[in-house]
Amino acid sequence: MKAMILAAGLGTRMRPLTDHCPKPLLPVAGKPLIVHHLERLAAAGITDIVINVSYRAKQIVEALGDGRRFGVSLTFSHEATPLETAGGIRHALPLLGDAPFLLINGDVWCDVALETLPALRDDLAHLVLVDNPGHHAKGDFALDDTGRVRLDGASCLTYAGLALLAPALVAGLPDDAPAKLAPLLREAIVEERVGGTHHRGDWVDVGTPERLEALDAHLRGI
């Protein structure tokens, strides 16, 4: 299985830290945030990885190289301007191939065991969901007792920025056109083609300097 890490965003919420450094390269516990992803993927046996880049792309490519020192093989999908989540995935499909792949938002940190996620079978997506953080109290989607993701339910959970996706989910989009992933997921949920896993371990949306600092302290044991 291949993986794709979304790393093309402008990082506007992280300013001024991202004025001169792309968000994936911001240090957390002594290493760039994206390197935590690479190491976890390598540990799970997922070594063929595509990373989309746009903002300060050269810095990311030069910092990571071909990925061999992290035990992985890296390919970069370049975007002239950021294409949003689904648009970036669609642009990278020639590099990802026809099989389901693992998608990871570059600005999250999570200790989920990636190798335990189930196969997609006939689904278009399998989402990792987490308990709602304080900054996203209403959540995104519900998860029923059979492991199916619903648009609403007794209680909603938050999409963790981790998912297994079938290329068909985005294949119908035009290339090089910005598009968001959420509407496509909602359509697939209505069609009952999305499963989910409730991860109860550690997860952080590293979306602000304060949350970055808190994660750094947590991983350092401070």
C-alpha angles and dihedrals in degrees: 000000000000126000133211125206117201106224106145100097126118094236092223094160090057096056134163087029091058097046089097103009127055112238096246089062097051108121121251119178092344101314137070115277092241092055089064086060093048093051093048091048091049090050089053091052094251104130106151104084135174119200121192114215136183116135108067088347094164091060092054094046093048093046096050103030116179091334097241095126088059093048095253140095115239131204121181125219107205121211120193087212126005110280098199121243104300093034091053092049092048090051090052097048093102087060095042099050130206101304127089113272139194116255122203128182107229093222100060133082119206137163096210115141098245094196091063096063111114126244116267097233104174096346125107094215144008113202130204107222128191138189112282115268120221092258092054103034098157095056128206114255141008125237118211128210092267094056096257120138116234132188091236140006145139091308132004127221130205123256105243097210090252123107147145109236136189113223088232089072091073103016093099093060121100114253120250093020121117114246135162124233099219097074091051091050091050091052091050091048091054087052088051093239100124126088128185148202124213106222111201098182131086120318132161131185098214092206104133136038089248093056090045090054092047092051091048090053092046094052092045090051092238 
